[in-house]
Amino acid sequence: AIVLITLFDRDVIGNAYVKRVLNLAAIYAIISVSMNLVNGFTGLFSLGQAGFMLLGAYAYAILTIPVESRGSVYQYFDGGIIQFTVPVPVALAAGGVLAAIFAFLIGLPVLRLKSDYLAIATLGFAEIIRAVFQWDKLGPITNGSNLLRNFPSFKSVLYPFVVSGICIALIVMLINSTYGRAFKAIRDDEIAAEAMGINLAHHKRLAFVISSFFAGVSGGLLAMYQTTIQASMFKSAMTYEILLIVVIGGIGSVTGSCISSFLFIACSEWWLRFLDNENLYIGGFHVPLLRPGFRKVVFAVVIMVMVLFYRQGIMGTKEFSVEGIANFFRNRFVRKKEGGASHE
């Protein structure tokens, strides 16, 4: 759909809000699906996504800043110690690999924990990483608490969609593989899974590392979208937003995570922005209560209603599939046509 819109109706993509929603939603779709891989399909309660996104974002930014611009970016650190650049795809992959390495090291002790304890440990890791990246001692690499800028950004709205499509396709292939079935078995019953010969530690670590890799890639895309990066933006609130997207879409549904990513970003960044206008009039009537930030209040209420009345999320554990869509159209149109023909 995005390809067709880009080819035939560039005015739609040219709208600032539409472009913002599409770019950001495509990025959040990757991170929410990757989080669902751990939380929904493997049954681990991890809250470290913001930290892994930070690693991917910084790796991408540091590796793609042009050499001639490093003097102005690292002006307080003599141009930094890294004096080379790599292509954008390589930098995105490097961000994912860096996040995966940290996930492997963190996972060795942390994945022995369960439930809330695992969530607290991974959340603490994310906060520690954010603090370390603002440390002046690492300034020659991370630029301390200063902004990283001048790295390449999106040239087309299709770029995040292509990367997002590839990443989500790889995650879906993993979920439908023997490893994915092992993840689901661990989620449903660890004791039964271990009795069937599944190595719990190995598969938990594998899911955690793969999820972190894609979180790192999404962090690199977020850096491209933001055009500037600073560690202070990767707070725990970012992880909570991602978790909220997963819950709204349905824990254990890739389709739900993708749909809720677009709905979440569209509501928070576009559809409800009129609620921030304190001078809004409807037919001469001045709407009371509206003021900057009021959309966040309404958005919170909408989310509370959804969580209360749609506890399984939009999709629950269901998925869209090519076969399912084909059957839908076959049932709606082909059978109707055959029924009409037999009636005649």
N, C-alpha and C positions, 0 to 999 in steps of 0.2 A: 504493500500500500504506500509506504514512504517513497519507494522508487518511482511508482507511477505519479505520485503527487509532485515529486521533484522534476520529473520529465515534462508533465503537462500543465502544471499549475504552480509556477514558481512564486506567485504572489502569496500563496498560503504559507509556504515555507519562509517567505520573506518577513512575515509577521514576527515581531520580536518575541511575543509571549509564546507563540506556537513553536518557534525555534528553541526557545529556552526549555519548554516542557519536553519536547522530543529528545533533545540532547541529554537533559538530566535524567529523564525517565529511562532512556536506553542504558545509561550508566547504572542507575539504581536497580534495573532489572538484573544485571549481572551479579551485583553484590547480594541482592535479596535471594536469587536462586542459589548462589554459593552458600549463603547462610542456611538456606533450607536444606541443602545437602547434609549439613552437620546436624542442625536442630530438628529438621523434619524427617529426614530419611535414615539418619543414624541414631537419633535420640539423645544426642549430647547437647547440653545447654551452654553454648559458648556465646560470650559477649565481647569478643576481642576484635570484631571486624574493623572498627575505626583505626585501631593500631596497625593492622595489616594494610589498610588503605593508605595510611600515612607512609608506610615503608614503600609501597608502590609509587605513590605520588612523588616522594622525594627522589627515589631512584630514577624515575623518568625525567624529572626536572633537572637533576644534577647532570645526567648523561646527555641531555639535548641542548643545554645552553650553549650558544655559539662561543667559540674560544675568544673572539674579539669582544664579546659582551661580558665576559667573566670579570673583568676589571671593575666595571661599574656595578655588577650585581654583588660581588664579594669585595666591596670597597673597604670594609673594615678588616678584611682578612687577606689583603695583598693578592686578590684574584683567586684565592682558593688553591688547593693542592691538585685538583683534577683539571687537567688542561687538554682534554680531548672531547669529542662528541661522537655519538653513534646514531644510526638511523632510528626513526620513530618506532617502527615495529620491534626492533631489537631492544630499545629502551623500555617499551611496555612489557616485553617478555622478561627483561632483567628485573623489573619491578615485581613481577609475579614470582620469579625465582627467589629473590631476596625475602619476600614475605613467606614463601614456602620453607626456606631455610630456618627462619626464625620460628615458624610454626613447629617444625620438627624438633628444634632445641627446646622450645617451651613445652611441647607436648610430652616429652619424655617424663617429666615429673608431674605435670598438671593433669594429664589424662587419666591418672590413677584416681582422681577425684570424681565425684558424681554430683549430679543435680545442681543445687544452689552453690555448693562449694566450687564446682568447676566454673560456674558463671562468675563468681566473685574473683577467682584467680585470673581468668582471661580478661575480665574488666580491669583488674589491677595492672595486668601486663600492658594493656592499651594506654592507660594513664601514665605508666612509667616510661614507655616509649615516647609519648608526647613530651614529657618533661625532659628526657635525655636529648631529644632533637632540638630543644631550645637552649641547651647548655652551651655556653660560649667556648668551652674547651673543644667542642666539635665544630666550631665555627668555620674552619677552613674547608670542611666538607658540607655541613648543613646550613651554613651562614647564620648559625645561632638562632636568635629570635627574629631575625630579619626576613623579609620576603625573598623568595626565589621568583624570578621573572625572566622575560625575554626568551622563553623556550617556545617551541612550535605549538600552535593551537589548531582547532578544527578548521579545515578549509571548506568542508561540506558537511551538511547534516547527515549524509549517508555514512560517514566514517564511523561514528559510534554505533550505528545500527549494524554495520558489517561486522565489527569486532564483537558486539553483543551477540549477534546471531551465531557466530562461530563458537564463542565461549559457552553459550547456553546449549548449543547442539552437542558439544563435547560432554557437558555435564549430563545431559539426557542419555547419551550413549553409555556413560558410566553407570547411571542409575539402572539402565536396562540390561547391564552386563551381570556376570556372576558376582562381581564385587558389589554391585548395587543390591543384589538379592541378599548378600551377606550383611550389608549395612542395615537393610530392613529387618533381617532376622535379629540382629543385635538390638535394634530399636524395640522390637516386639517382646523379646525375652532373651536376656543375656545368658541365663543359665542353659536354656534349651539350645541356643546358638553354639555355646561352647561345647555342649554335649555332642553336637553334630560335627565337631571338628573345626569350627571357625576360631581362628586366633583373634581374640578380642582386642588385645593391645595393638597388634599389627593393623587390623582393619580400622580401629578408631583413629590411630595415628595417620593412616592413609587418607581417610575422609577429612581429617582436620587439616592436613597439609595441602590436599587438592583444593579444598574450600579457600584456604588462605592464599593459594596461588592466584585464583580468580579474583579474590578481594584485592590483591596487589595490582592486578591488571586494571580493575575498575578504579583504583586510586590513581593510576597513571592517566586514565581517561578523564577523571575528575580534574586533574591538574591541567590537562589540555583545555577543558571546558572553562575553568576558572581563570586561566591565563596567569595567575599568580598563586603561590602556595606558601602557607605558613602553618607551623605545627599547631598553633592555637585553635585552628578551625576543626581539628579532628578530636572533638570532645566526645564524652560518653553519650551526649544527646544524639549524635549521629548514629551510633549503634542502636539506640532505642528507636529511632525512626525506621531503621532497616528491620528491626525485630517487629515493629508495628506493621510494616508492609507485609512481612511473611505471615503474621497472624491474620491480617485482613484477607489476604489472598487464600489462605488455607495452608496449615502446616502439613507438608507432604505433597504439595502440588506445585509443579513448575509453572504450569499455566496460570494458576492463581497468583503466584509471585509476580509474573510478568504483567498481568492485568492490573493488579493492585499498585504496582510501581507507577503506571501511567495515571491511574485514578488519583493516587496520593499526591503526585507532583502536580497534576493539573489542578486539583482542588487547592493545594497550598500555595501554588505559584501563579495561578491564573484565575480560575473560576470564581473564587471568593475574594478577590482583591477589591471589588467594589465596596465591600464591608469596611474597608479602611478609609473610605471617603466620608468625612464628617459633615460635608456639605451636600449630601445626597438628597434630592427632592424627587418625589413621585407624584406627578400631577399637582404640583404646588404644595404638597405636604412634605415637611421636613422630617426625614426619618431620624428618630432619636437614637441615642446610645452609640452610634457609629463613630469611630475614631481610629487613628492608626494603631494597628495591632489587633483590632476587634475580630478580624478574620480567624486569628489563631484560637480565639475563644469558641467561635462557632464550629471551627474545624474539630476542636477537641470534643465538643458535644456530639458532633456527627460520628466521630470515631467511637465514643462511648456507647452510643446507640447501636452501632454495628457490632461491637464486641459483645454487648448484652443479648442481642436478638439473633446474631449470626455467629454463634460460637465456633462453628466449623469453618468460618470464613466464606469467601465468595465461591470457591470451588471445592472446599473440603479437601479430599484426597483425590478428586477426579482430575482428568486431563483432557485437553483437546487432542485429537489425533487425526491424521489424514483419513484413516479408515472410518472413524466416528463421524467426521464431517461428510464424507462420501455417503455413508448410510443415512445421515440426516436428510441430505438432498434427495437421495433415492426414495426414502419413505415419503417425503413431502410432495415430490413432483412426479416421479416415475409411476408410483402406485396410483396416484390420482389420475394420471393420464390413462393407465391401463384400466382403471375402474370405469372411466368415462367411455373407453372404447368398447368394453364388454357390455356396458349398459345399452350402447347403440345397437 
